[in-house]
Amino acid sequence: MLNGASFIDTFRTLNSTYEFSQRTAYTIAMRLYRGGGLTKDAVYLRGLLQILRYLREGGELEPLFIGKVASAHLPMISELTMREIVKPPALRPRYLETAGATEET
Protein backbone atom coordinates (compact mmCIF):
# COMPACT_ATOMS: atom_id res chain seq x y z
CA MET A 1 0.00 0.00 0.00
CA LEU A 2 2.75 2.43 0.95
CA ASN A 3 4.50 1.70 -2.36
CA GLY A 4 1.33 2.01 -4.47
CA ALA A 5 0.35 -1.67 -4.62
CA SER A 6 -3.31 -2.50 -5.20
CA PHE A 7 -5.37 -4.53 -2.73
CA ILE A 8 -5.07 -7.61 -4.97
CA ASP A 9 -1.29 -7.15 -5.31
CA THR A 10 -0.95 -6.92 -1.54
CA PHE A 11 -3.20 -9.94 -0.98
CA ARG A 12 -1.24 -12.03 -3.50
CA THR A 13 2.11 -11.00 -2.03
CA LEU A 14 0.99 -11.90 1.50
CA ASN A 15 -0.43 -15.21 0.30
CA SER A 16 2.30 -16.37 -2.08
CA THR A 17 5.49 -14.65 -1.00
CA TYR A 18 4.93 -14.67 2.77
CA GLU A 19 2.77 -17.84 2.78
CA PHE A 20 -0.12 -16.46 4.84
CA SER A 21 -3.32 -18.45 4.34
CA GLN A 22 -5.80 -16.82 1.97
CA ARG A 23 -8.05 -15.91 4.88
CA THR A 24 -5.23 -14.29 6.89
CA ALA A 25 -3.81 -12.53 3.81
CA TYR A 26 -7.26 -11.12 3.05
CA THR A 27 -7.75 -9.93 6.63
CA ILE A 28 -4.36 -8.19 6.72
CA ALA A 29 -4.89 -6.56 3.31
CA MET A 30 -8.42 -5.51 4.27
CA ARG A 31 -7.17 -3.83 7.44
CA LEU A 32 -4.49 -2.01 5.45
CA TYR A 33 -6.83 -0.68 2.78
CA ARG A 34 -10.05 0.05 4.65
CA GLY A 35 -10.74 3.75 4.67
CA GLY A 36 -7.59 4.42 2.67
CA GLY A 37 -5.44 2.39 5.03
CA LEU A 38 -4.61 3.04 8.62
CA THR A 39 -1.05 4.01 9.42
CA LYS A 40 -0.91 1.77 12.49
CA ASP A 41 -1.82 -1.25 10.37
CA ALA A 42 0.88 -0.47 7.82
CA VAL A 43 3.41 -0.06 10.63
CA TYR A 44 2.21 -3.30 12.24
CA LEU A 45 2.58 -5.19 8.94
CA ARG A 46 6.08 -3.78 8.40
CA GLY A 47 7.07 -4.95 11.90
CA LEU A 48 5.51 -8.36 11.37
CA LEU A 49 7.46 -8.83 8.14
CA GLN A 50 10.69 -7.84 9.93
CA ILE A 51 10.04 -10.42 12.67
CA LEU A 52 9.26 -13.12 10.08
CA ARG A 53 12.52 -12.30 8.28
CA TYR A 54 14.40 -12.42 11.61
CA LEU A 55 12.99 -15.89 12.37
CA ARG A 56 13.56 -17.15 8.80
CA GLU A 57 17.22 -16.12 9.09
CA GLY A 58 17.64 -18.23 12.22
CA GLY A 59 16.76 -15.65 14.89
CA GLU A 60 15.84 -17.03 18.30
CA LEU A 61 12.25 -17.04 19.48
CA GLU A 62 13.04 -16.46 23.18
CA PRO A 63 13.97 -12.72 22.92
CA LEU A 64 10.54 -12.00 21.39
CA PHE A 65 8.92 -12.79 24.74
CA ILE A 66 10.94 -10.19 26.70
CA GLY A 67 8.43 -7.46 25.88
CA LYS A 68 7.66 -4.88 23.23
CA VAL A 69 10.91 -4.16 21.40
CA ALA A 70 11.79 -3.27 17.83
CA SER A 71 13.32 -6.06 15.77
CA ALA A 72 16.46 -3.93 15.45
CA HIS A 73 16.92 -4.26 19.22
CA LEU A 74 16.75 -8.07 19.34
CA PRO A 75 20.54 -8.62 19.09
CA MET A 76 21.03 -6.19 21.99
CA ILE A 77 18.30 -7.93 24.02
CA SER A 78 20.02 -11.29 23.44
CA GLU A 79 23.37 -9.84 24.50
CA LEU A 80 21.91 -8.27 27.64
CA THR A 81 20.15 -11.53 28.51
CA MET A 82 23.40 -13.48 28.05
CA ARG A 83 25.16 -11.02 30.38
CA GLU A 84 22.28 -11.50 32.87
CA ILE A 85 21.43 -7.78 32.77
CA VAL A 86 18.00 -8.58 31.33
CA LYS A 87 16.20 -11.58 32.81
CA PRO A 88 14.67 -14.22 30.53
CA PRO A 89 10.89 -13.94 30.13
CA ALA A 90 8.99 -15.03 33.24
CA LEU A 91 6.29 -16.68 31.14
CA ARG A 92 6.41 -18.60 27.89
CA PRO A 93 3.38 -19.54 25.82
CA ARG A 94 2.26 -23.07 26.69
CA TYR A 95 2.14 -24.06 23.01
CA LEU A 96 5.95 -23.84 22.86
CA GLU A 97 6.13 -26.88 25.12
CA THR A 98 4.35 -28.99 22.49
CA ALA A 99 6.62 -31.37 20.60
CA GLY A 100 7.64 -29.84 17.27
CA ALA A 101 6.31 -26.36 18.10
CA THR A 102 9.52 -24.63 17.07
CA GLU A 103 10.42 -26.88 14.13
CA GLU A 104 10.27 -25.49 10.59
CA THR A 105 7.58 -26.84 8.31
MOPAC internal coordinates of N, CA, C and O (Angstrom, degrees):
PM7 1SCF
backbone

  N    0.0000 0     0.00 0     0.00 0    0    0    0
  C    1.4453 1     0.00 0     0.00 0    1    0    0
  C    1.5204 1   109.98 1     0.00 0    2    1    0
  O    1.2310 1   120.71 1   134.09 1    3    2    1
  N    1.3296 1   116.25 1   -45.91 1    3    2    1
  C    1.4616 1   119.57 1  -177.98 1    5    3    2
  C    1.5242 1   112.01 1   -66.17 1    6    5    3
  O    1.2310 1   120.55 1   155.88 1    7    6    5
  N    1.3361 1   116.56 1   -24.12 1    7    6    5
  C    1.4630 1   120.83 1   179.26 1    9    7    6
  C    1.5276 1   112.35 1  -101.84 1   10    9    7
  O    1.2310 1   120.02 1  -166.45 1   11   10    9
  N    1.3452 1   117.57 1    13.55 1   11   10    9
  C    1.4514 1   120.83 1   176.02 1   13   11   10
  C    1.5162 1   115.47 1    90.06 1   14   13   11
  O    1.2310 1   119.38 1  -170.54 1   15   14   13
  N    1.3195 1   118.78 1     9.46 1   15   14   13
  C    1.4639 1   121.11 1   179.67 1   17   15   14
  C    1.5239 1   110.31 1   -70.54 1   18   17   15
  O    1.2310 1   120.85 1   -32.69 1   19   18   17
  N    1.3188 1   115.97 1   147.31 1   19   18   17
  C    1.4665 1   120.80 1   176.45 1   21   19   18
  C    1.5245 1   109.37 1   -77.47 1   22   21   19
  O    1.2310 1   120.78 1   -10.83 1   23   22   21
  N    1.3235 1   116.12 1   169.17 1   23   22   21
  C    1.4654 1   121.42 1   176.67 1   25   23   22
  C    1.5266 1   109.94 1   -56.34 1   26   25   23
  O    1.2310 1   120.74 1   131.83 1   27   26   25
  N    1.3318 1   116.20 1   -48.17 1   27   26   25
  C    1.4747 1   121.27 1  -178.33 1   29   27   26
  C    1.5217 1   110.35 1   -61.94 1   30   29   27
  O    1.2310 1   119.90 1   136.62 1   31   30   29
  N    1.3426 1   117.80 1   -43.38 1   31   30   29
  C    1.4686 1   120.75 1   178.37 1   33   31   30
  C    1.5283 1   110.57 1   -59.21 1   34   33   31
  O    1.2310 1   120.95 1   135.95 1   35   34   33
  N    1.3206 1   115.79 1   -44.05 1   35   34   33
  C    1.4666 1   120.38 1  -179.58 1   37   35   34
  C    1.5219 1   110.36 1   -65.09 1   38   37   35
  O    1.2310 1   120.38 1   134.27 1   39   38   37
  N    1.3281 1   116.88 1   -45.73 1   39   38   37
  C    1.4623 1   121.53 1   178.08 1   41   39   38
  C    1.5255 1   110.48 1   -57.37 1   42   41   39
  O    1.2310 1   120.24 1   131.33 1   43   42   41
  N    1.3154 1   117.15 1   -48.67 1   43   42   41
  C    1.4728 1   120.90 1  -178.06 1   45   43   42
  C    1.5261 1   111.88 1   -64.05 1   46   45   43
  O    1.2310 1   120.53 1   140.60 1   47   46   45
  N    1.3198 1   116.59 1   -39.40 1   47   46   45
  C    1.4693 1   120.30 1   178.55 1   49   47   46
  C    1.5269 1   110.26 1   -64.36 1   50   49   47
  O    1.2310 1   120.26 1   134.51 1   51   50   49
  N    1.3222 1   117.11 1   -45.49 1   51   50   49
  C    1.4660 1   120.35 1   178.96 1   53   51   50
  C    1.5212 1   111.24 1   -62.77 1   54   53   51
  O    1.2310 1   120.70 1   140.60 1   55   54   53
  N    1.3309 1   116.27 1   -39.40 1   55   54   53
  C    1.4557 1   120.94 1  -177.85 1   57   55   54
  C    1.5243 1   112.53 1   -74.78 1   58   57   55
  O    1.2310 1   119.91 1   130.83 1   59   58   57
  N    1.3340 1   117.77 1   -49.17 1   59   58   57
  C    1.4595 1   118.99 1  -174.86 1   61   59   58
  C    1.5134 1   114.37 1   -88.95 1   62   61   59
  O    1.2310 1   119.73 1   134.72 1   63   62   61
  N    1.3092 1   118.11 1   -45.28 1   63   62   61
  C    1.4634 1   120.00 1  -176.91 1   65   63   62
  C    1.5220 1   111.79 1   -75.16 1   66   65   63
  O    1.2310 1   120.76 1   134.97 1   67   66   65
  N    1.3442 1   116.15 1   -45.03 1   67   66   65
  C    1.4683 1   120.05 1  -175.74 1   69   67   66
  C    1.5230 1   113.25 1  -100.05 1   70   69   67
  O    1.2310 1   120.44 1  -178.61 1   71   70   69
  N    1.3452 1   116.77 1     1.39 1   71   70   69
  C    1.4585 1   124.59 1   172.69 1   73   71   70
  C    1.5273 1   114.98 1    58.90 1   74   73   71
  O    1.2310 1   120.41 1  -148.49 1   75   74   73
  N    1.3482 1   116.82 1    31.51 1   75   74   73
  C    1.4590 1   119.37 1   169.88 1   77   75   74
  C    1.5181 1   107.28 1   -73.23 1   78   77   75
  O    1.2310 1   120.12 1   -31.76 1   79   78   77
  N    1.3256 1   117.37 1   148.24 1   79   78   77
  C    1.4682 1   119.78 1   174.75 1   81   79   78
  C    1.5260 1   107.97 1   -60.80 1   82   81   79
  O    1.2310 1   120.29 1   -18.39 1   83   82   81
  N    1.3228 1   117.05 1   161.61 1   83   82   81
  C    1.4641 1   119.76 1   179.59 1   85   83   82
  C    1.5196 1   110.82 1   -59.88 1   86   85   83
  O    1.2310 1   120.45 1   139.26 1   87   86   85
  N    1.3089 1   116.74 1   -40.74 1   87   86   85
  C    1.4684 1   120.80 1  -179.33 1   89   87   86
  C    1.5308 1   110.92 1   -62.83 1   90   89   87
  O    1.2310 1   120.21 1   132.72 1   91   90   89
  N    1.3354 1   117.20 1   -47.28 1   91   90   89
  C    1.4569 1   121.11 1  -179.41 1   93   91   90
  C    1.5240 1   111.00 1   -67.46 1   94   93   91
  O    1.2310 1   120.14 1   138.44 1   95   94   93
  N    1.3294 1   117.34 1   -41.56 1   95   94   93
  C    1.4643 1   121.21 1   178.00 1   97   95   94
  C    1.5207 1   110.49 1   -60.62 1   98   97   95
  O    1.2310 1   120.29 1   138.08 1   99   98   97
  N    1.3344 1   117.05 1   -41.92 1   99   98   97
  C    1.4547 1   120.77 1   178.56 1  101   99   98
  C    1.5272 1   110.64 1   -63.55 1  102  101   99
  O    1.2310 1   120.58 1   135.15 1  103  102  101
  N    1.3312 1   116.49 1   -44.85 1  103  102  101
  C    1.4661 1   120.31 1  -178.35 1  105  103  102
  C    1.5283 1   110.94 1   -62.45 1  106  105  103
  O    1.2310 1   120.18 1   136.40 1  107  106  105
  N    1.3194 1   117.26 1   -43.60 1  107  106  105
  C    1.4691 1   120.61 1   179.30 1  109  107  106
  C    1.5261 1   110.02 1   -63.81 1  110  109  107
  O    1.2310 1   120.63 1   131.66 1  111  110  109
  N    1.3340 1   116.40 1   -48.34 1  111  110  109
  C    1.4715 1   120.15 1  -179.43 1  113  111  110
  C    1.5267 1   110.53 1   -62.08 1  114  113  111
  O    1.2310 1   120.11 1   138.53 1  115  114  113
  N    1.3328 1   117.40 1   -41.47 1  115  114  113
  C    1.4520 1   121.13 1   179.78 1  117  115  114
  C    1.5318 1   110.72 1   -61.11 1  118  117  115
  O    1.2310 1   120.28 1   137.37 1  119  118  117
  N    1.3200 1   117.08 1   -42.63 1  119  118  117
  C    1.4654 1   120.09 1   179.52 1  121  119  118
  C    1.5270 1   110.70 1   -64.95 1  122  121  119
  O    1.2310 1   120.55 1   144.51 1  123  122  121
  N    1.3302 1   116.56 1   -35.49 1  123  122  121
  C    1.4631 1   120.04 1  -179.80 1  125  123  122
  C    1.5275 1   112.13 1   -68.66 1  126  125  123
  O    1.2310 1   120.60 1   141.50 1  127  126  125
  N    1.3143 1   116.46 1   -38.50 1  127  126  125
  C    1.4630 1   120.18 1  -170.97 1  129  127  126
  C    1.5198 1   114.91 1   -97.60 1  130  129  127
  O    1.2310 1   119.57 1   166.38 1  131  130  129
  N    1.3185 1   118.43 1   -13.62 1  131  130  129
  C    1.4700 1   118.17 1  -177.93 1  133  131  130
  C    1.5259 1   109.69 1   -62.51 1  134  133  131
  O    1.2310 1   120.84 1   -44.61 1  135  134  133
  N    1.2770 1   116.00 1   135.39 1  135  134  133
  C    1.4551 1   120.84 1   178.77 1  137  135  134
  C    1.5198 1   113.11 1    58.64 1  138  137  135
  O    1.2310 1   120.15 1  -150.07 1  139  138  137
  N    1.3310 1   117.33 1    29.93 1  139  138  137
  C    1.4575 1   119.88 1   179.76 1  141  139  138
  C    1.5173 1   112.93 1    88.11 1  142  141  139
  O    1.2310 1   120.50 1  -178.92 1  143  142  141
  N    1.3202 1   116.66 1     1.08 1  143  142  141
  C    1.4547 1   120.51 1   179.35 1  145  143  142
  C    1.5138 1   111.15 1    92.31 1  146  145  143
  O    1.2310 1   121.18 1   -45.22 1  147  146  145
  N    1.2897 1   115.35 1   134.78 1  147  146  145
  C    1.4566 1   120.44 1   177.68 1  149  147  146
  C    1.5202 1   108.84 1  -100.90 1  150  149  147
  O    1.2310 1   120.46 1   -46.84 1  151  150  149
  N    1.2950 1   116.73 1   133.16 1  151  150  149
  C    1.4524 1   121.39 1  -177.12 1  153  151  150
  C    1.5187 1   111.62 1   -56.43 1  154  153  151
  O    1.2310 1   120.13 1   137.75 1  155  154  153
  N    1.3333 1   117.36 1   -42.25 1  155  154  153
  C    1.4655 1   119.46 1  -177.80 1  157  155  154
  C    1.5206 1   111.22 1   -61.86 1  158  157  155
  O    1.2310 1   119.81 1   145.33 1  159  158  157
  N    1.3360 1   117.96 1   -34.67 1  159  158  157
  C    1.4557 1   120.22 1   178.12 1  161  159  158
  C    1.5227 1   111.69 1   -69.82 1  162  161  159
  O    1.2310 1   120.03 1   141.39 1  163  162  161
  N    1.3139 1   117.55 1   -38.61 1  163  162  161
  C    1.4622 1   120.97 1   177.37 1  165  163  162
  C    1.5255 1   110.05 1   -65.16 1  166  165  163
  O    1.2310 1   120.70 1   139.05 1  167  166  165
  N    1.3235 1   116.26 1   -40.95 1  167  166  165
  C    1.4697 1   120.72 1   178.53 1  169  167  166
  C    1.5239 1   109.62 1   -66.23 1  170  169  167
  O    1.2310 1   120.20 1   137.25 1  171  170  169
  N    1.3360 1   117.22 1   -42.75 1  171  170  169
  C    1.4562 1   121.95 1   178.01 1  173  171  170
  C    1.5276 1   110.29 1   -58.82 1  174  173  171
  O    1.2310 1   120.26 1   132.85 1  175  174  173
  N    1.3300 1   117.10 1   -47.15 1  175  174  173
  C    1.4608 1   121.00 1  -179.09 1  177  175  174
  C    1.5251 1   110.66 1   -62.68 1  178  177  175
  O    1.2310 1   120.08 1   137.73 1  179  178  177
  N    1.3156 1   117.46 1   -42.27 1  179  178  177
  C    1.4684 1   120.69 1   178.44 1  181  179  178
  C    1.5349 1   109.78 1   -59.53 1  182  181  179
  O    1.2310 1   120.44 1   135.47 1  183  182  181
  N    1.3322 1   116.77 1   -44.53 1  183  182  181
  C    1.4665 1   120.88 1   178.51 1  185  183  182
  C    1.5147 1   112.19 1   -64.98 1  186  185  183
  O    1.2310 1   120.20 1   139.61 1  187  186  185
  N    1.3265 1   117.22 1   -40.39 1  187  186  185
  C    1.4552 1   121.05 1   178.14 1  189  187  186
  C    1.5234 1   110.85 1   -61.64 1  190  189  187
  O    1.2310 1   120.44 1   136.10 1  191  190  189
  N    1.3151 1   116.77 1   -43.90 1  191  190  189
  C    1.4640 1   120.38 1   178.99 1  193  191  190
  C    1.5280 1   111.31 1   -64.11 1  194  193  191
  O    1.2310 1   119.92 1   143.72 1  195  194  193
  N    1.3266 1   117.76 1   -36.28 1  195  194  193
  C    1.4688 1   120.95 1   176.78 1  197  195  194
  C    1.5242 1   110.67 1   -64.83 1  198  197  195
  O    1.2310 1   120.12 1   138.14 1  199  198  197
  N    1.3154 1   117.37 1   -41.86 1  199  198  197
  C    1.4706 1   121.18 1   179.21 1  201  199  198
  C    1.5286 1   110.40 1   -66.43 1  202  201  199
  O    1.2310 1   120.11 1   138.49 1  203  202  201
  N    1.3297 1   117.40 1   -41.51 1  203  202  201
  C    1.4667 1   120.07 1   177.58 1  205  203  202
  C    1.5263 1   110.95 1   -62.31 1  206  205  203
  O    1.2310 1   120.33 1   139.48 1  207  206  205
  N    1.3254 1   116.98 1   -40.52 1  207  206  205
  C    1.4712 1   120.89 1   177.20 1  209  207  206
  C    1.5298 1   109.84 1   -62.99 1  210  209  207
  O    1.2310 1   120.53 1   135.00 1  211  210  209
  N    1.3241 1   116.58 1   -45.00 1  211  210  209
  C    1.4698 1   122.89 1   179.11 1  213  211  210
  C    1.5336 1   110.08 1   -56.37 1  214  213  211
  O    1.2310 1   120.19 1   133.33 1  215  214  213
  N    1.3226 1   117.24 1   -46.67 1  215  214  213
  C    1.4632 1   121.04 1  -179.53 1  217  215  214
  C    1.5294 1   111.39 1   -68.94 1  218  217  215
  O    1.2310 1   120.40 1   139.42 1  219  218  217
  N    1.3375 1   116.84 1   -40.58 1  219  218  217
  C    1.4667 1   121.26 1   179.36 1  221  219  218
  C    1.5224 1   111.18 1   -61.23 1  222  221  219
  O    1.2310 1   120.80 1   146.48 1  223  222  221
  N    1.3395 1   116.08 1   -33.52 1  223  222  221
  C    1.4644 1   121.13 1  -179.04 1  225  223  222
  C    1.5276 1   112.51 1   -85.55 1  226  225  223
  O    1.2310 1   120.44 1  -168.54 1  227  226  225
  N    1.3263 1   116.77 1    11.46 1  227  226  225
  C    1.4580 1   120.64 1   175.24 1  229  227  226
  C    1.5153 1   114.88 1    95.97 1  230  229  227
  O    1.2310 1   119.66 1  -171.00 1  231  230  229
  N    1.3297 1   118.26 1     9.00 1  231  230  229
  C    1.4622 1   121.11 1   178.38 1  233  231  230
  C    1.5214 1   111.25 1   -61.62 1  234  233  231
  O    1.2310 1   120.79 1   -30.79 1  235  234  233
  N    1.3115 1   116.10 1   149.21 1  235  234  233
  C    1.4593 1   121.75 1  -178.57 1  237  235  234
  C    1.5179 1   111.00 1   -79.72 1  238  237  235
  O    1.2310 1   121.00 1   -33.26 1  239  238  237
  N    1.3136 1   115.70 1   146.74 1  239  238  237
  C    1.4518 1   122.31 1  -179.82 1  241  239  238
  C    1.5311 1   111.66 1   -78.06 1  242  241  239
  O    1.2310 1   120.26 1   144.50 1  243  242  241
  N    1.3139 1   117.11 1   -35.50 1  243  242  241
  C    1.4699 1   122.80 1  -173.82 1  245  243  242
  C    1.5386 1   113.96 1   -52.39 1  246  245  243
  O    1.2310 1   118.59 1   133.68 1  247  246  245
  N    1.3476 1   120.30 1   -46.32 1  247  246  245
  C    1.4704 1   119.32 1  -178.61 1  249  247  246
  C    1.5263 1   114.04 1   -61.74 1  250  249  247
  O    1.2310 1   119.88 1   160.07 1  251  250  249
  N    1.3278 1   117.83 1   -19.93 1  251  250  249
  C    1.4633 1   120.90 1  -179.55 1  253  251  250
  C    1.5270 1   111.72 1   -70.47 1  254  253  251
  O    1.2310 1   120.23 1   162.58 1  255  254  253
  N    1.3177 1   117.16 1   -17.42 1  255  254  253
  C    1.4607 1   120.93 1  -178.50 1  257  255  254
  C    1.5235 1   112.77 1   -95.53 1  258  257  255
  O    1.2310 1   119.62 1  -177.55 1  259  258  257
  N    1.3174 1   118.33 1     2.45 1  259  258  257
  C    1.4659 1   122.69 1   177.47 1  261  259  258
  C    1.5222 1   110.59 1   -65.50 1  262  261  259
  O    1.2310 1   120.46 1   138.33 1  263  262  261
  N    1.3158 1   116.73 1   -41.67 1  263  262  261
  C    1.4614 1   121.81 1  -178.68 1  265  263  262
  C    1.5146 1   108.87 1   158.38 1  266  265  263
  O    1.2310 1   120.79 1    13.69 1  267  266  265
  N    1.3096 1   116.09 1  -166.31 1  267  266  265
  C    1.4625 1   120.88 1  -178.99 1  269  267  266
  C    1.5210 1   109.43 1   -78.63 1  270  269  267
  O    1.2310 1   121.14 1   -71.13 1  271  270  269
  N    1.3250 1   115.42 1   108.87 1  271  270  269
  C    1.4624 1   121.71 1   177.33 1  273  271  270
  C    1.5236 1   108.20 1  -138.79 1  274  273  271
  O    1.2310 1   120.92 1   -25.76 1  275  274  273
  N    1.3056 1   115.84 1   154.24 1  275  274  273
  C    1.4662 1   120.76 1   175.92 1  277  275  274
  C    1.5337 1   108.40 1   -74.93 1  278  277  275
  O    1.2310 1   121.03 1   -29.90 1  279  278  277
  N    1.3183 1   115.64 1   150.10 1  279  278  277
  C    1.4694 1   119.04 1  -179.36 1  281  279  278
  C    1.5274 1   111.24 1   -60.05 1  282  281  279
  O    1.2310 1   120.20 1   151.68 1  283  282  281
  N    1.3087 1   117.23 1   -28.32 1  283  282  281
  C    1.4743 1   120.42 1   178.36 1  285  283  282
  C    1.5264 1   111.62 1   -65.13 1  286  285  283
  O    1.2310 1   120.29 1   158.03 1  287  286  285
  N    1.3352 1   117.06 1   -21.97 1  287  286  285
  C    1.4630 1   120.71 1  -178.38 1  289  287  286
  C    1.5226 1   113.66 1   -90.50 1  290  289  287
  O    1.2310 1   119.65 1   173.73 1  291  290  289
  N    1.3310 1   118.27 1    -6.27 1  291  290  289
  C    1.4571 1   120.72 1  -175.50 1  293  291  290
  C    1.5269 1   113.68 1   -60.33 1  294  293  291
  O    1.2310 1   118.49 1   138.91 1  295  294  293
  N    1.3413 1   120.49 1   -41.09 1  295  294  293
  C    1.4688 1   118.37 1   176.51 1  297  295  294
  C    1.5352 1   112.12 1   -60.86 1  298  297  295
  O    1.2310 1   120.53 1   141.89 1  299  298  297
  N    1.3361 1   116.59 1   -38.11 1  299  298  297
  C    1.4590 1   120.15 1   178.84 1  301  299  298
  C    1.5303 1   110.54 1   -67.57 1  302  301  299
  O    1.2310 1   120.21 1   139.64 1  303  302  301
  N    1.3224 1   117.21 1   -40.36 1  303  302  301
  C    1.4682 1   121.39 1   178.17 1  305  303  302
  C    1.5239 1   109.75 1   -61.22 1  306  305  303
  O    1.2310 1   120.25 1   136.35 1  307  306  305
  N    1.3360 1   117.12 1   -43.65 1  307  306  305
  C    1.4675 1   120.93 1   178.58 1  309  307  306
  C    1.5214 1   110.87 1   -61.78 1  310  309  307
  O    1.2310 1   120.56 1   136.17 1  311  310  309
  N    1.3169 1   116.53 1   -43.83 1  311  310  309
  C    1.4679 1   121.30 1   178.99 1  313  311  310
  C    1.5281 1   110.87 1   -62.50 1  314  313  311
  O    1.2310 1   120.15 1   134.33 1  315  314  313
  N    1.3237 1   117.32 1   -45.67 1  315  314  313
  C    1.4636 1   121.07 1  -179.54 1  317  315  314
  C    1.5272 1   111.63 1   -66.48 1  318  317  315
  O    1.2310 1   120.36 1   147.06 1  319  318  317
  N    1.3214 1   116.92 1   -32.94 1  319  318  317
  C    1.4644 1   120.68 1   176.42 1  321  319  318
  C    1.5277 1   109.67 1   -68.88 1  322  321  319
  O    1.2310 1   120.40 1   136.63 1  323  322  321
  N    1.3318 1   116.84 1   -43.37 1  323  322  321
  C    1.4584 1   121.12 1   179.30 1  325  323  322
  C    1.5344 1   110.85 1   -61.18 1  326  325  323
  O    1.2310 1   120.42 1   143.73 1  327  326  325
  N    1.3228 1   116.80 1   -36.27 1  327  326  325
  C    1.4654 1   121.67 1   179.26 1  329  327  326
  C    1.5326 1   112.18 1   -81.50 1  330  329  327
  O    1.2310 1   120.91 1   179.31 1  331  330  329
  N    1.3387 1   115.87 1    -0.69 1  331  330  329
  C    1.4638 1   123.55 1  -179.91 1  333  331  330
  C    1.5287 1   112.94 1    64.53 1  334  333  331
  O    1.2310 1   120.81 1  -153.22 1  335  334  333
  N    1.3344 1   116.07 1    26.78 1  335  334  333
  C    1.4655 1   121.41 1   173.58 1  337  335  334
  C    1.5272 1   108.66 1   -84.64 1  338  337  335
  O    1.2310 1   121.02 1   140.33 1  339  338  337
  N    1.3212 1   115.65 1   -39.67 1  339  338  337
  C    1.4626 1   122.27 1   174.16 1  341  339  338
  C    1.5203 1   106.62 1  -106.40 1  342  341  339
  O    1.2310 1   120.51 1   -46.27 1  343  342  341
  N    1.3166 1   116.63 1   133.73 1  343  342  341
  C    1.4669 1   121.07 1  -179.86 1  345  343  342
  C    1.5225 1   109.83 1   -83.37 1  346  345  343
  O    1.2310 1   120.35 1   -33.09 1  347  346  345
  N    1.3402 1   116.93 1   146.91 1  347  346  345
  C    1.4698 1   119.31 1   175.84 1  349  347  346
  C    1.5274 1   109.70 1   -59.09 1  350  349  347
  O    1.2310 1   119.87 1   -20.53 1  351  350  349
  N    1.3213 1   117.85 1   159.47 1  351  350  349
  C    1.4651 1   120.01 1  -179.39 1  353  351  350
  C    1.5251 1   111.50 1   -57.39 1  354  353  351
  O    1.2310 1   120.79 1   -41.14 1  355  354  353
  N    1.3155 1   116.09 1   138.86 1  355  354  353
  C    1.4678 1   121.00 1  -179.87 1  357  355  354
  C    1.5255 1   110.97 1   -70.89 1  358  357  355
  O    1.2310 1   120.49 1   148.55 1  359  358  357
  N    1.3115 1   116.68 1   -31.45 1  359  358  357
  C    1.4626 1   121.50 1  -179.03 1  361  359  358
  C    1.5195 1   109.98 1  -125.60 1  362  361  359
  O    1.2310 1   121.54 1   -36.46 1  363  362  361
  N    1.3194 1   114.66 1   143.54 1  363  362  361
  C    1.4647 1   121.29 1   173.54 1  365  363  362
  C    1.5154 1   107.63 1  -124.20 1  366  365  363
  O    1.2310 1   119.96 1   -35.31 1  367  366  365
  N    1.3210 1   117.69 1   144.69 1  367  366  365
  C    1.4626 1   119.13 1   178.02 1  369  367  366
  C    1.5357 1   110.67 1   -58.25 1  370  369  367
  O    1.2310 1   120.51 1   -43.04 1  371  370  369
  N    1.2974 1   116.62 1   136.96 1  371  370  369
  C    1.4620 1   122.26 1  -177.44 1  373  371  370
  C    1.5332 1   111.95 1   -59.66 1  374  373  371
  O    1.2310 1   120.29 1   147.87 1  375  374  373
  N    1.3326 1   117.05 1   -32.13 1  375  374  373
  C    1.4677 1   119.55 1  -177.68 1  377  375  374
  C    1.5214 1   112.32 1   -63.15 1  378  377  375
  O    1.2310 1   119.54 1   158.76 1  379  378  377
  N    1.3426 1   118.49 1   -21.24 1  379  378  377
  C    1.4643 1   120.24 1   178.93 1  381  379  378
  C    1.5201 1   112.32 1   -70.85 1  382  381  379
  O    1.2310 1   120.19 1   164.21 1  383  382  381
  N    1.3227 1   117.23 1   -15.79 1  383  382  381
  C    1.4568 1   121.10 1   178.32 1  385  383  382
  C    1.5234 1   112.11 1   -83.12 1  386  385  383
  O    1.2310 1   120.48 1   169.35 1  387  386  385
  N    1.3243 1   116.70 1   -10.65 1  387  386  385
  C    1.4667 1   121.83 1   178.72 1  389  387  386
  C    1.5135 1   110.01 1   -71.30 1  390  389  387
  O    1.2310 1   120.45 1   -43.17 1  391  390  389
  N    1.3116 1   116.75 1   136.83 1  391  390  389
  C    1.4730 1   121.06 1   178.94 1  393  391  390
  C    1.5240 1   110.05 1   -55.63 1  394  393  391
  O    1.2310 1   120.49 1   -50.18 1  395  394  393
  N    1.3138 1   116.66 1   129.82 1  395  394  393
  C    1.4565 1   122.46 1   177.27 1  397  395  394
  C    1.5091 1   115.10 1    81.85 1  398  397  395
  O    1.2310 1   119.43 1  -174.90 1  399  398  397
  N    1.3310 1   118.69 1     5.10 1  399  398  397
  C    1.4572 1   121.56 1  -176.33 1  401  399  398
  C    1.5236 1   112.84 1   -62.52 1  402  401  399
  O    1.2310 1   119.83 1   147.76 1  403  402  401
  N    1.3104 1   117.92 1   -32.24 1  403  402  401
  C    1.4621 1   120.03 1  -177.28 1  405  403  402
  C    1.5308 1   112.84 1  -104.59 1  406  405  403
  O    1.2310 1   120.25 1  -173.17 1  407  406  405
  N    1.3221 1   117.12 1     6.83 1  407  406  405
  C    1.4644 1   120.24 1   178.18 1  409  407  406
  C    1.5200 1   110.18 1   -79.03 1  410  409  407
  O    1.2310 1   121.07 1   -32.29 1  411  410  409
  N    1.3426 1   115.56 1   147.71 1  411  410  409
  C    1.4692 1   120.61 1   176.18 1  413  411  410
  C    1.5079 1   109.26 1   -73.99 1  414  413  411
  O    1.2310 1   121.18 1   -31.29 1  415  414  413
  N    1.3337 1   115.35 1   148.71 1  415  414  413
  C    1.4691 1   119.75 1   177.13 1  417  415  414
  C    1.4927 1   110.59 1  -105.86 1  418  417  415
  O    1.2310 1   120.10 1   180.00 1  419  418  417

